[in-house]
Amino acid sequence: MTKKQMKLGAFINLPGHHVASWRHPSSGASRAFDLEYLTEIAQTAERGKFDMIFFADVLGQKLSGNAQSSLKLDPVIIISALAAVTKNIGLTATLTTTYNDPYHVARKFAAIDHLSKGRAAWNVVTSANEGEALLFGKDKHLQHASRYERAEEFVEVVKQLWLSIESEALVIDKEQGRYLDVEKVHPVDHQGAWFKVQGSLDSSTTPQGHPVIVQAGSSESGKELAAKTAEVIFTAWQTLEEAQTFYRDVKGRLAKYGRKPEDLKIMPGVFITVAKTEEEALLKQQQLNSYILPEVGLSYLSSFTNIDLSGYDVEEPLPEFSSIEDDTNPRIRYNIIRDIAKRENLQSIRAIYERIAGARGHREIVGTPEQIVDQLEEWFLNDGADGFNVMPPHFPEGFNDIVELVIPELQRRGLFRTEYESYTLRGNLGLSVPVVTTLEKALTSASIGGNV
C-alpha cells in the first residue's frame, strides 16, 4: 500500500454538473432548496470519506426558461446548516473579494469554523461574471488585474482578523474575575490601497487556527495569489503534461513566501461518469447529452467563452475571436475549450458544447471504476495533482455511483483513506495550523496590555 494518499473534494453543483442534468429522470432538480436533500448529499460524501464538500457561487447570471436554472441558495448559509448534520467532512463555500468587505467574510467563516469544530474553508474568487457588478450598484466590473490586486489585500486582512484574538486569550477564570487576557489580543491596524481596517474580530482564533483558504484560478495573477495565500487550489487541465507544468509552476513559487510544497494542495476538477461496464458508462454520457437543446448549448458555451454565440448555427465550427474589451483577462477557460476542440478535431459548435456539457473545460473521464482510477492514479503519482475536485454529472444518482464504485477502487489500491485521520479539515488535508507570529504579537504589545 502506498503511503501517499490523494485528497478529494465533492463539488456540489445542484441539480448536477451536466448542463442538462435537471432533465435526467432520476435528478433531484426540484429539491435544490431542501435541507433534507442537502443533508443526504453531504452525508453521502462523508460516507465516502471525502475531505470536503465544495459549493461554488456566481451571481448575476441570466435566467432562462428552458435551461438549467442558476437559482441557488447562499453557500455560506448551506454549509452553516450542514455543520450540524456532519462530523468529519470539510465545508467549503465561495465568497467573492470583489463585492464583499474583509470583516464580513472573516466573521462568517470564523463562526462556521467554531460551530463545526474546525471544518470550514473559504473559496476565494474575484467574480468572473460581469453581471455581478450591476447587482452591487457598479456600472462596470473591475478589470481582471485590479480584481486580483484587491483580492490579495483582502485575504491578507481577513487572515489578520482571524488571528487577532488568540484562543488562549479566553481565560474565563470565575474565581479571580478574569475573563480575557488582552495581551493575547492583536488588533488589526491596516491601511492599504483598497482597505482601511482597525480593530479585532469578536471571536477567538478558531479550532483550525483559521479556516482553510481555497482558491480557484489558473491565470498568472491567480497562480501568484495561490502561492502567497491559498492552501488548496482548484484548477482545470486536460492532459497530464499541462497538469504537471501547472503543478511545478505553482509549487515552485511557494518558497519565496516562506512556504513548503506540502502547504498547498493542488486539486484539478474531474467530471466522472462511471458504471460497471464501459458500454454502460458511455450510454449514460450519451443520454445526458441528448437532453441538451441547441439554444441551451449555445448559451452554455457562450457563458464559458465570454463570447455571444446566440444565432450561430450549431453545426458550424467555433469562430475565432482575437480580442475582448478587458485586455488584462487571460481567458483561461476559453483557451482550454478552444484547445480541446483543436486537439480532438471537434468540427461543430454542437460537438464542442456536448464535449464540455458537464466538465466545463475540466478533465472528463467516462468508464469503469478501474479505468477511472487508472487515470486518477497516473496524475496523482506523477506530480500532476495532490487530489481532485470531483464533479458528478447529476445528483443524487451520479454522485452515489462515484461513492459506491470509484471510492472502493481507490481504497483497494491504497490511494485513499478508509477512515478520517482527524476531526478538522486541516488535519485530514495534512495542513499545518497557523499561529500568531512573534512579530504580530510585538506589533500590538506596545498599544495594549493588562487583563479584563
Residue, then its C-alpha position, 0 to 999 in steps of 0.5 A: m500500500t502506498k503511503k501517499q494518499m490523494k485528497l478529494g473534494a465533492f463539488i456540489n453543483l445542484p441539480g448536477h454538473h451536466v448542463a442538462s442534468w435537471r432533465h435526467p429522470s432520476s435528478g433531484a432538480s426540484r429539491a435544490f432548496d431542501l435541507e433534507y436533500l442537502t443533508e443526504i448529499a453531504q452525508t453521502a460524501e462523508r460516507g465516502k470519506f471525502d475531505m470536503i464538500f465544495f459549493a461554488d457561487v456566481l451571481g448575476q447570471k441570466l435566467s432562462g426558461n428552458a435551461q438549467s436554472s442558476l437559482k441557488l441558495d447562499p453557500v455560506i448559509i448551506i454549509s452553516a446548516l450542514a455543520a450540524v448534520t456532519k462530523n468529519i467532512g470539510l465545508t467549503a463555500t465561495l465568497t467573492t473579494t470583489y463585492n464583499d468587505p474583509y470583516h464580513v467574510a472573516r466573521k462568517f467563516a470564523a463562526i462556521d469554523h467554531l460551530s463545526k469544530g474546525r471544518a470550514a474553508w473559504n473559496v476565494v474568487t474575484s467574480a468572473n461574471e460581469g453581471e455581478a457588478l450591476l447587482f452591487g450598484k457598479d456600472k462596470h466590473l473591475q478589470h481582471a488585474s485590479r480584481y486580483e490586486r484587491a483580492e490579495e489585500f483582502v485575504e491578507v486582512v481577513k487572515q489578520l482578523w482571524l488571528s487577532i484574538e488568540s484562543e488562549a486569550l479566553v481565560i474565563d477564570k470565575e474565581q479571580g474575575r478574569y475573563l480575557d487576557v488582552e495581551k493575547v489580543h492583536p488588533v488589526d491596524h491596516q491601511g492599504a490601497w483598497f482597505k482601511v481596517q482597525g480593530s479585532l474580530d469578536s471571536s477567538t482564533t478558531p479550532q483550525g487556527h483559521p479556516v482553510i483558504v481555497q482558491a480557484g484560478s489558473s491565470e498568472s495573477g491567480k497562480e501568484l495569489a495561490a502561492k502567497t495565500a491559498e492552501v488548496i487550489f482548484t484548477a482545470w487541465q486536460t492532459l497530464e503534461e499541462a497538469q504537471t507544468f501547472y503543478r511545478d509552476v505553482k509549487g515552485r513559487l511557494a518558497k519565496y513566501g516562506r512556504k513548503p510544497e506540502d502547504l498547498k494542495i493542488m486539486p484539478g476538477v474531474f467530471i466522472t461518469v462511471a458504471k460497471t461496464e464501459e458500454e454502460a458508462l458511455l450510454k449514460q454520457q450519451q443520454l445526458n447529452s441528448y437532453i441538451l437543446p441547441e439554444v441551451g448549448l449555445s448559451y452554455l458555451s457562450s457563458f464559458t467563452n465570454i463570447d455571444l454565440s446566440g444565432y450561430d448555427v450549431e453545426e458550424p465550427l467555433p469562430e475565432f475571436s482575437s480580442i475582448e474589451d478587458d485586455t488584462n483577462p487571460r481567458i483561461r477557460y476559453n483557451i482550454i475549450r478552444d484547445i480541446a476542440k483543436r486537439e480532438n478535431l471537434q468540427s461543430i459548435r454542437a460537438i464542442y458544447e456536448r464535449i464540455a456539457g458537464a466538465r466545463g473545460h475540466r478533465e472528463i473521464v467516462g468508464t469503469p471504476e478501474q479505468i477511472v482510477d487508472q487515470l486518477e492514479e497516473w496524475f496523482l503519482n506523477d506530480g500532476a495533482d495532490g487530489f481532485n475536485v470531483m464533479p458528478p454529472h447529476f445528483p443524487e444518482g451520479f454522485n452515489d455511483i462515484v461513492e459506491l464504485v470509484i471510492p472502493e477502487l481507490q481504497r483497494r489500491g491504497l490511494f485513499r483513506t478508509e477512515y478520517e485521520s482527524y476531526t478538522l479539515r486541516g488535519n485530514l488535508g495534512l495542513s499545518v495550523p497557523v499561529v500568531t507570529t512573534l512579530e504580530k504579537a510585538l506589533t500590538s504589545a506596545s498599544i495594549g496590555g493588562n487583563v479584563 
